[in-house]
Each structure stands twice: as structure tokens, then as C-alpha cells.
């Protein structure tokens, strides 16, 4: 959860995306601008076997992804050698290519 109430998107020209994360059986819901959401989801897949889902629709009332700004420059994905293709699932379980 953001420590800054009402924190606005760092990229007002991009739509906000709802991310649902699973971690040790708990679900966390956040919003982030498109760039940060896709970079975070790609890194999440590299670092953990837990699921991240992009859910279309309303984002009102959800907290912003903590440290969202860290995922804006495109260098957040950690990997060795070739960057692995991220496996991100949409709301219906359909894989989404995060490198679009």
C-alpha cells in the first residue's frame, strides 16, 4: 500500500492496470501504469513461481504498486543471458506477452 494517500500515476498518459499477485497463499491487489505493471510482472515471473494476473476493468480504490517508479526505465527485469519471455496470465488465464 502506498504511504502517500492519493498518490497519482507517474505516467498520466498511460492507462492504469490492475495487478493481482499471489504470495504464499495470500492475494495482493495493486494498480500501476502500464509500463511499470508489465515490467513488474515480467520480473515477478523471473524471481518467483507465484502467479501474477492482469485484470481488466476498474482500478478505483486499489493502492498503487509500492515503488512503482522503479519499474519505469525498463531495466528492472533480472535474468542471466537472454531475458526470458515473461509468462503473465490475463484474467481468463490467457498468457499475455509483456514485451509488446
Secondary structure, DSSP 4 states (H G I P E B T S, - for coil): --SSTTPPPS-TTS-EEEEEEEETTEEEEEEEEHHHHHHHHHHHHHH-SS-EEEE-S--TTPPBPTTGGGGSSS-----SSSPPPP-EEETTS-EE-TT-
